[in-house]
Amino acid sequence: MAAEWKTAYLGEIVRFQAGSVFAPQHQGQSEGDYPFVKVSDMNSPANGISICEAKNWVSAGVANQIKAKPLPAGTVVFAKIGEALRQNRLRRIIRPTIVDNNMMGAVPTGQGIDSDFLYYAMSRYDFSSIAQGTALPYLTVSALSRQTLSLPCFSEQRAIAHILGTLD
């Protein structure tokens, strides 16, 4: 029941990780060790809920060279700057993935949060109201970390996410 749910700050249950700069010379590869996802990849019909395809891939060597840190499966990703953040598009990562510097990931820290539940729970946020800046809105880790989230027990999170996933 909702009365038994606890309230937590996002910063207590996730680690935010910004994306990496993606130099043009590394773009355009259709194969590699990691998909390198850009904001535009969220527009693909195949990526409606989860990132299943990417236009760009990089090898582990290139990822290391550009100091890009892959986000783990279960991360919720979203645009962190510009007009794209106002669209409140969230996607789930289903495999280790690198995102560009216009995106950010919310990585569950294992503190009693189901990654699928996190995806649906974060969909309630209006990123425009959290963003700073007017001409070029942007999200900060500090502002995101202060957002609250109601959390049922883990088994209830999984049940809720399962029902919502079935509806999707």
C-alpha positions as CSV (number, residue, x, y, z in Angstrom):
1,M,0.0,0.0,0.0
2,A,1.1,3.5,-0.7
3,A,1.1,4.3,3.1
4,E,4.0,1.9,3.5
5,W,6.1,3.5,0.7
6,K,9.1,5.4,1.7
7,T,10.3,8.7,0.2
8,A,13.9,9.0,-1.1
9,Y,15.9,11.6,-2.9
10,L,17.0,10.4,-6.4
11,G,20.6,11.2,-5.3
12,E,20.3,8.5,-2.6
13,I,19.2,5.7,-5.0
14,V,21.0,6.5,-8.2
15,R,24.4,7.7,-9.4
16,F,24.2,10.3,-12.2
17,Q,26.7,10.0,-15.0
18,A,27.2,12.5,-17.8
19,G,27.9,11.3,-21.3
20,S,31.1,11.6,-23.3
21,V,32.4,13.9,-26.1
22,F,32.0,12.1,-29.4
23,A,34.5,13.4,-31.9
24,P,33.5,13.3,-35.5
25,Q,36.4,11.0,-36.5
26,H,35.0,8.3,-34.3
27,Q,31.4,8.5,-35.5
28,G,29.8,6.4,-38.2
29,Q,31.0,2.9,-37.3
30,S,28.2,0.3,-37.6
31,E,30.0,-2.3,-35.4
32,G,32.0,-2.3,-32.2
33,D,32.0,-3.2,-28.6
34,Y,29.7,-0.4,-27.4
35,P,26.8,1.4,-29.0
36,F,27.5,5.2,-28.7
37,V,24.0,6.7,-28.4
38,K,23.2,10.3,-29.3
39,V,20.0,12.2,-28.4
40,S,18.8,11.6,-32.0
41,D,18.9,7.8,-31.5
42,M,16.0,8.2,-29.1
43,N,13.8,9.1,-32.1
44,S,14.2,5.6,-33.6
45,P,11.0,3.6,-33.5
46,A,13.1,0.6,-32.3
47,N,14.2,2.7,-29.3
48,G,10.8,3.7,-28.0
49,I,11.3,2.4,-24.5
50,S,14.8,0.8,-24.5
51,I,17.8,1.5,-26.5
52,C,17.9,-1.4,-28.9
53,E,19.8,0.1,-31.8
54,A,22.4,2.8,-32.4
55,K,23.7,4.6,-35.5
56,N,27.2,4.7,-34.0
57,W,29.4,2.1,-32.3
58,V,32.9,2.2,-30.9
59,S,35.6,-0.3,-29.9
60,A,36.8,-0.8,-26.4
61,G,40.0,0.8,-27.5
62,V,38.4,4.0,-28.8
63,A,36.2,4.1,-25.6
64,N,39.3,4.0,-23.5
65,Q,41.1,6.5,-25.7
66,I,38.3,9.1,-25.4
67,K,37.8,8.2,-21.7
68,A,34.2,7.2,-22.2
69,K,32.7,5.2,-19.4
70,P,29.9,2.8,-20.5
71,L,26.7,2.9,-18.6
72,P,25.5,-0.5,-17.3
73,A,22.3,-2.2,-18.4
74,G,19.4,-0.9,-16.3
75,T,20.5,2.7,-16.5
76,V,17.8,5.3,-17.4
77,V,19.1,7.8,-20.0
78,F,17.8,11.2,-21.0
79,A,18.8,14.5,-22.7
80,K,20.4,16.9,-20.3
81,I,20.7,20.0,-22.3
82,G,18.8,22.1,-24.9
83,E,15.3,21.7,-26.3
84,A,15.6,17.9,-26.2
85,L,15.4,17.8,-22.4
86,R,11.9,19.5,-22.6
87,Q,10.5,16.5,-24.4
88,N,11.0,14.4,-21.2
89,R,12.2,11.4,-23.2
90,L,13.6,8.6,-21.1
91,R,15.1,5.3,-22.4
92,R,16.4,2.2,-20.7
93,I,19.8,0.8,-21.4
94,I,19.7,-2.9,-22.1
95,R,23.5,-3.5,-22.6
96,P,26.6,-1.6,-21.6
97,T,26.3,1.7,-23.7
98,I,28.1,5.0,-24.1
99,V,26.0,8.1,-24.4
100,D,27.2,11.5,-25.8
101,N,27.7,14.6,-23.8
102,N,24.2,15.9,-24.4
103,M,22.8,13.0,-22.4
104,M,23.0,11.7,-18.8
105,G,22.3,8.4,-17.2
106,A,20.7,7.6,-13.8
107,V,22.4,4.4,-12.7
108,P,20.6,2.5,-9.9
109,T,23.0,2.1,-7.0
110,G,21.4,-1.2,-5.7
111,Q,19.9,0.6,-2.7
112,G,16.5,-1.2,-3.1
113,I,15.6,0.2,-6.5
114,D,14.4,-1.9,-9.4
115,S,15.8,-0.5,-12.7
116,D,12.5,-1.0,-14.6
117,F,10.6,0.7,-11.7
118,L,13.1,3.6,-11.8
119,Y,12.3,4.1,-15.5
120,Y,8.6,4.4,-14.9
121,A,9.0,6.5,-11.8
122,M,11.3,9.0,-13.5
123,S,8.7,9.4,-16.2
124,R,6.7,11.5,-13.8
125,Y,9.3,14.3,-13.7
126,D,9.0,17.4,-15.9
127,F,12.6,18.1,-16.8
128,S,11.6,21.6,-17.9
129,S,10.7,22.5,-14.3
130,I,14.0,21.1,-13.0
131,A,16.2,22.6,-15.7
132,Q,18.2,25.8,-15.2
133,G,18.9,28.3,-17.9
134,T,16.4,29.9,-20.2
135,A,17.9,30.2,-23.7
136,L,19.7,26.9,-23.3
137,P,18.1,24.8,-20.6
138,Y,20.3,22.3,-18.8
139,L,20.0,19.8,-16.0
140,T,22.4,19.6,-13.1
141,V,23.2,16.6,-11.0
142,S,22.5,18.7,-7.9
143,A,18.9,19.6,-9.1
144,L,18.2,16.0,-10.2
145,S,19.6,14.6,-6.9
146,R,17.1,16.7,-4.9
147,Q,14.0,15.2,-6.6
148,T,12.0,12.9,-4.5
149,L,10.6,9.5,-5.3
150,S,8.1,7.3,-3.5
151,L,9.4,3.8,-3.2
152,P,7.4,0.7,-2.3
153,C,9.2,-2.5,-1.3
154,F,11.4,-4.1,-3.9
155,S,8.9,-6.9,-4.8
156,E,6.1,-4.3,-5.2
157,Q,8.4,-2.2,-7.5
158,R,8.9,-5.3,-9.7
159,A,5.2,-6.0,-9.8
160,I,4.4,-2.4,-10.8
161,A,7.1,-2.3,-13.4
162,H,5.9,-5.6,-14.8
163,I,2.3,-4.4,-15.2
164,L,3.5,-1.1,-16.8
165,G,5.8,-3.0,-19.1
166,T,3.0,-5.2,-20.2
167,L,0.9,-2.2,-21.0
168,D,3.8,-0.7,-23.0
